[in-house]
Amino acid sequence: MRFTSLVVELIRARPLLVFWIVVLFQAAMWLLVPLLLYPAPPGDLATALAFGREYLVGTDLGPPLAFWLADIAYRAAGNHIFGVYLLSQLCFIVAFRVLFELARTIVGSQQAVLAVLLTVTVTAYGAPGLTFGPSVLALPLWSLLLLHGWRIVGQGRNAWFALSIEAGLLLLTTPAAAGLLLALTVFALATERGRNALGSVDPLFALLVIAVLALPYLIWLVRADALGAPPWPDIFELHLRLLRWSELLLALVFATAGLLLLVVLNSSFVNRKPEDAPVIVRPPVDPLAQTFVYAFALAPALGGSLVAALFGVDHVIGGAPIALSMSGLAVVLLSGDLIHLRRLRVLRVAWLAAVVAPALAVIATVIVQPWFANTEVATSIPASAIGTFFGENFERRTNRPLPAVAGDPLLAALVALGPSRPHLLLDASPERTPWITSAKFTELGGVVVWRASDTAGTPPEAIAKRFPGIVPEIPRTFGRLVNGRLPLLRIGWAIVRPKAL
């Protein structure tokens, strides 16, 4: 009697159920990991929240929508970072659901699940997604644009209104939006069905909606004199920029290591022994659909990395999640109409390892690294204790909630997450925080923080010059989640009393 794996039968009979099991498992994992191991937000998330708290139309961080939503999520969770982590995972869930729907219209539900299974192994959807920002929010918007763009170009359906809303929101999310929308437009112009779709009146109304949504940010760009491209690199540096391009491409390939491993393990070159492997079948694929998938599997990755290398940006323009969003579907299309699932047990173990390995790497970094290296793990800093301590001390001394914080950018951003949500002043570059000036800081009062190098809490020379007359308090020490070989975190601080007191 022939037995078929339960996983295969579920993929064949209940593909949507398999999708939800996989995606919710990954989302739950990446909710638990930071909640258990991250006393402080990763990356620049604390700074992003400090910027989002001001609700400006634009800042030097880019379009405002991601930062506004981050602040809303933070407040909705009772000033707890859990709200932002949950928002990140909701973005990925929506993006994967939309990509599943797009894949279903092209290769059918069964192979669409395989595309999602491959895509979730990409490491760009793991720990990097915890730093909520433009690249994370842009992923579901870009996925929706691809879905509705295909419905317009490939299926002749009217999805212009949805596409216009998504395009406008994408322009309010990431500076890469213009390039992504240009890629969609070029694809439409390059195909007969696309030109037919653009020949109607609907695109004009879509442009009007996009312009209305993006107009506030465009006005800010004009007023800030931020329009225009950065200077081109010197011709003698081009070889260095091209070398950087290859490094960015290698980083993208490395992010898909789990996906590539699964492809190799399932290939006929590795499995030379004949076996009666279960088969996942798909209906005939529209040739234009294949071109569409390959184009948007390659264009964001190649174009985003090239532009980043030319203009000296340290990451792929648009973010790795967008650059690799179509990778799973592209591999499924390349695999042919019949996909044989060889050595299912090995594939299951390899897939689970590829999904869980990034989380295990995060755990190892947080717990093991402090014992073997002298470098600090930024997420091990006790952000809540820091914000509460300085906020309560200021309020106890002045009988007022802490209105502002300055000094060391990282520590100040963590204090800005405290209960009173004080304004953040980046005193070394005050033009970046236009909502509060040094004069306003002196008037309102606040706390200045820095990393103390001695027990007296002597402020660094640069901070002492920017805040003359401050009287340092006794430094406060904090323990990290895991101190290891590192000394306790010693923070020097001083209170600037309000002028009215």
N, C-alpha and C positions, 0 to 999 in steps of 0.2 A: 504494500500500500504506500502511495506517495504522500508525504506530509509537506505542507507549505508553512513557512514561518508566519506567526501571528502578525509580525510587523508588515510583511508583504501583503497579507490579506487585509489589514487595516488600510494600507496605502491604496489598495485596489477598491475597497468597498467604502471606506470612510476617510477620504483624503483630508477633508476639512477638520475632522477630529484629530488626526495626526498633526496637522498644522498647529492647532491650538495647544496640544500637549507639548510640542517642541518649543514653541515660542514662549509660552507661559513658564515653562521650566527654566529657560534661559533668563527671562525677566526676573523670576523669583530669586535665582542665584545671584544676579547682579544687584538685587535689592538687599539681600542678606549680607553679602560680602562687605560693602561699605558701612552698613549700619553696625556691624560687629567689629570692624577693623579700622574705621576711619574716624577718629575723634575730630579731625579737621577736614574741610572740603579739599578735594584734589585739585591740582593745577591752579588756574587763576579763577576758580569758581567763586571764592570769597570776594575778589575784586569785582567780578561780574555782578554779583549781588549788590555790592555797594554802588555800582553804576546804575543798575536797574532800579534801585530804591529812589533815584532822583527823577525818573520818568522823563528824561530828555528825548527829543526827537532824534538826536544823533550825538555820538561821541567819537573819540578816536578809536574805540573798539569796533565801530562799524554801525550798521543799521540797528534799530532799537528793539525789535520785536522779541528776540530771544531773551534779552535782559529784562524786559517788562514781565514776560511770562515767568521767568525764574523768580522774580520778586513776588509775584502773585502766588506762586506755588509755595514759596517759603513762608509767606504770611498765612496762607490757608492751612498750613500744617502747624500753626502755632509757633512761628519763628523757629522751626526745626528743619534741618537740611533734608530730612526724609521727603518732604514735599518736592524738592528739586530732583532727588534721585528717582522718585516715582514718576515725575514728569518726563525724565529721560527715557525710562523704560516704556512709558506710554507712547512716546515718539517712535521707538523701535517697533513696538507692537503694531501701531498703525502702519508704519512703513512696510513691514513684512506682510501685513494683511493686504495692502494695496499691491505689492509685488506679486503675491500669490494670485490675486485676481488678474493682474496683467499676464502672468505666466499661464493661467488657466485659459485665457482667451486665445493663447498662441499654441500651447502644447497639450492642453487638456489638464484636468484636475490631478491625475495621478502623477504625471511627470512634473507638474507644478509643485507638488509636495517635495519631490526630489530636489528641485531647484532651491526651495526654501531650506531644506536640510543641509544643502551644500553652503548656502549663503551664511547661515548662522555660525558656521565654523570660522568665518573671517574674524580675525582678532580685533578689527576696527570696531566691531559691535560689542566689545567687552568692556574692559577697564577704561579705554579712552572715552566711551560714552557716558561715564559718570561725571565728567566735566561738562555739564550742560552748557551749551552755547550755540552759536550760529550753525556750526556744522551738524549738530544733533537735530536741531529744529528743522533745518533745511532738508533732512533726509525724507521725512514723510511728505513734505511739500513737493520735492522733486519726484518722488514716487507717484504722487497724484498727477503731476504734470505729464509724466511718461504715460500713465494709464489713459488719461483723457486726450493726450496728444495722439496716441495710437488709435483711440476710438474715432478721432476726427480724420486722421490721415489714412489709417488702414481699414477702418470699418465704415467710413462715411456717415458716422453718427454726429449729432449736434451736441457737443459738449463744450461749446465755446464759453459759456458763462462760468462754468466750474473752472475751466482752464484759466480764465482771466482773473478770477479771485485768487487762485493758487499762485499765479505769476506775480500778482501784486504783493501778496504776502511774502513770497520768496525774495522780492526786491527789498522788503522791509526786514529781511532776516540775514542775508549774507551778501557781501560785495561780489561774490562769484555769480550772483543771479543773472547779471547781464550776459556773461559768457555762456551760461547754461541755456538761457532763452535764445541766444543767438544760434547755438548748436541745434536746437529744435527747429528754428526757422530755416536754417540752411538745409536740414534734412527734408523739410516739407517742400522747399523750393527745388530740391534735387530730384523729387519723385513726381510722376504725373498725377497720382492721386492727391499728393500734397498740394500741388499747384491748383488743382481743381477745388480743393477745400479752401484755399486762400483766395480764390476768385470770387467768393460770395461777399455779402455785406457784413456777415457776422464778425469777421476779424476786426472791422473798424469799431464796432461796439465793444469788442474785447479790449482793444487798445485804449478806449476811453475809460473803461473800468480800471485797467492797470494804471493809467495815468492818475486817476483820482486817488487810488490807494497809495501810490508811491510819491505823490506830490509833496507832502510835508517833508519827507526825507530829502527829496531833491532840492527843495528850498533851503534846507539846512546845509546841504553840500555846497550850494552856490554862495550862501552867506559865509560859510567857513572857508571858502576858496579851496575846497577839497576835490573839485572836479579835475579830471585829467589823469593821464597815466604817469607813473613814476619814471624817472630818467632811465634811458636805455643804458645797458652796461657798455663799458669801453670795449672796443673791438679786440684789444689785447687780452681781455678777460673772458672772452667767449668760451675758450677751451675749458676754463675753470667752471663756468656756468653749465656747460654741457656735461662735465664730470658730475656736477651736482645733480643734473637731470637724471643721470644714470643711477645715482644714489637714491633719489626719490622713487624711481621705478623699482629698484631692488627692494626698497622698503614696502612698496605695495605688493610685490611678489611674495615677500616674507610674510605679510599679513594674510595671504591666502595659502599658507603652508598646509594647513589642515585640509582645505579643499583639494589641493593638489595631491596630498597623500591619499585621500579617498579615491581620487581618480586613478592613481597608480595601482592601488591595491585591488581595484575592480577591473583593471585592464586585462585584456587577453594575453598580454606579454608576460604578466606575472602569473596568471592562471592558465598554464599551458595544458594541464590535464583536462580532458573532456568531462564535463559535468552538466547535469540537467538543471541549470540555474533558472530561477523564476525570472519572468520577463515583465517589464512595465512598458505598455504600448501607448502610443500617442496617435491622434488623428493626423492626416496630412497637414503640413505647415505651409502657410502662405509665404512665398519667397520674399515678399516685401517685409513680412514679420521677421524673418531671419536677418535681413539687412538692418532692420530697426534695432534688434537686440544687439547685434554685433557692433553697430555704430555707437550705441550708447553704453556698451560695455567697454569700448576703447577710448572714445572721444574725451569723456571727463578725466580718465586716468592719464592719457597721453597729454592732452591739452593742459589740464590742471598742473601736472608736474612740470611741463615745459615752461609755462608762464611763471610758476613759482621759482624755478631755477634761474630764469632770465632776470627776474627782478629781485632776487635775493631773499625770497620768502622761505622760511624753514619748514613749511609743510605744503602739501598739495593744495592748490587753490580749490575751494569748495569742500575740502575735507576728504579723508579716506573713505568714510561711509558712503558718500555719494559716488566717489570714483569706483568703488567696488560693488555697488548695489546690484548691478546686472550680471555679476560674475557667475553666480550659480546658474541662472537661466541660460547664459551663453554656453556654459559647459554642457548642460543638458541638451541644447540644440546640436552641439558638436558631436554628441554621443550617438545620434541617429534615432530613427523611429522606434527601434527596439532597444531598450536598456536592460541588459542582463545584470542581475545582482548576484555576483559570484562571492562565495565564502562569506555568507551573511554574518556569521558569528564574528569574524575578523572585522568586517565593516562596522558592525555595531560597536565593538570595543574601540575601534579607531575613531569613529564619530564622537562617541562619548568623551574620549580622551581629548580630542580637538576642542570640544566645547568647554570642558572643565579645566583644561590645562592653564588657560589664562588666569582663572580664579585661583588656582593653586600657586601660580607664580606671584600673584598679588599677596597671598597669605605668606609665602616664603619671604618676600621682600620686607613685609612689615615685621615679621617675627624674627627672622634669621639675620637679615642684613645688619641690624645694630650690633650684633655680637661679633661680626667679622669685618666691619668697615667703620670708618670714622665719619661717614657722611650721614646726615640727618634724613630721615624719612618724613617729608613735610606733612603727610597725612596723620602722623602719630602725635602731632602737637595738640594739646587739649584745648581746642577752640572755645568750647562752652565755658570752661573754668576761667579762661583768660578774659573773655568778654564780660562775664559776670563779675569778676574781681574788680576790674577797672571801672566798670559802670557803677557798681555799688560804692566804691571808694569816692568817686567824684560826687555822687549824690549825697553821701554822708557828709562830705566836706562843704558842699555848697547848697544843699537842700534843693537841687535841681537835677533832672535827668541829664545824663551825659549827652551834649549836643554834637560834639565833633571829636575826631581823633586824627592824629598825624604821627609822623616819625617813620620808623621802619615799615616799608610798604606791606610786607607780608603780615607782620604782627598787627599793624593798624587795620588791615582789612579784616582780620579775625576779630578784633575788638568791635569793628563796625557791625558784626553779626550779633552783638549783644542785645539784651532785652529792649533798650531804648533806641536801637538802630541809629547810632550817631552817624553824622555825615563823615565821609572819608576825605581827608585833604592829603594829596600827594605833594608834600611841600617841596620835594626836589624838582618836581615838574608840575607846578600849580596850574599850568594851562590845560592839563588833562582833566582837572576837576573844577570846571568853571562855576559850579554851584556854591563854592565857598572859597574865599580868598584868604590869604594870611592875615589881612587886616580884620576880616570878618571872624576868623578863628580867634584872634586875640580879643575881639569884642564879646563873642559868645562864650568863650572859654572852652576848655577841652582837656584831653589827655595826650601827652606826647610819649611814645614808647620806642624803645630800642633794645638791642641785645647788649646786655651789660658784660663788659670784659673784666670787671673787678667787683669787689664786694661793696665799694662805695657807690656804684651805679653812675659813674662819670659818663656823661653823654658823649657820643662821637663828635668830633670837631665840626663836621658839617651841620649836624643838628643844633649844636650850641650856637653856631653863627646865625642860623635861620630863626632860632627862638632865644634871643639874648635875654638873660635874666632869669631863666627857668632854674628852679631849685630841685635837684634830683632827690627823689625819695629813696628809701632803702629798697634795693632790688627785690623783686618777687621771684621765687623759684617755682617751677612747675615740672612735674614728672610727665614723661611721654608715655604712650601706651606700652612701649618696650624701650627702655633706656639702653640696655646692653652695655657696651663699653663707653657710651657717650655720657658726658656730665649732665647734670640736671639743666634744664632750660632756665637761664637767668635773664629776666627782663627788667631793664631799667626804665624808670618812668618819672614823669613830672606832671603836675597839675597846673594848667593855666586858668587862673580864676576869671570868671566873667567880670567885665568892666563895672557892672552895676553893683558888684559886691565890694 
